[in-house]
Amino acid sequence: MEDLRNALDRCKKQLAVLENRNINLKTQLANILQYHFDRSLLEKLEYFHTAFLQMDTRFEALRNEVALQQAWLTPHGSDFSNEEHIRRHQQHMLEKLENMERDARRLGIGFDEYVTENFPVNLVLQAQEVRKRDIR
């Protein structure tokens, strides 16, 4: 069961990294919206905003699954007769996390490309600087 606990800890850390990246993207979007820009670009920015919020919803669902797994792996919650079920659940969570990582990466790249193509360089640099500062 120790291997399951270690894998769960790694899962929690990866999930936290994804959540932080999503927060940074939302912050970058908020910084962009503070400046005057061509309002015809607003529809696509709203798309990204919605996509970032949908990622938040997925993160919350996985956090709930992680909490359930954590409960199953605590000394009081452990039922070693269900170890195979716990392992299958953990594998399912890891697959979800992998899909989220892939989707978050695509979303981030798409957003960065859109921003780079449609906004002045100084605005992009400002937003990226905020993003770097938030990561530290």
Salt bridges, closest charged atoms under 4 A:
GLU2 OE1 - ARG5 NH1 3.79
ASP3 OD2 - ARG87 NH1 2.83
ASP9 OD1 - LYS12 NZ 3.99
GLU19 OE2 - ARG63 NH1 2.02
ASP56 OD2 - LYS26 NZ 2.46
GLU65 OE1 - HIS89 NE2 3.54
GLU65 OE2 - LYS96 NZ 2.29
GLU83 OE2 - ARG87 NH2 2.82
GLU84 OE2 - ARG88 NH1 3.97
ASP103 OD2 - ARG58 NH1 2.79
ASP103 OD1 - ARG102 NH2 3.87
ASP103 OD1 - ARG106 NH1 3.83
ASP112 OD1 - ARG131 NH1 2.86
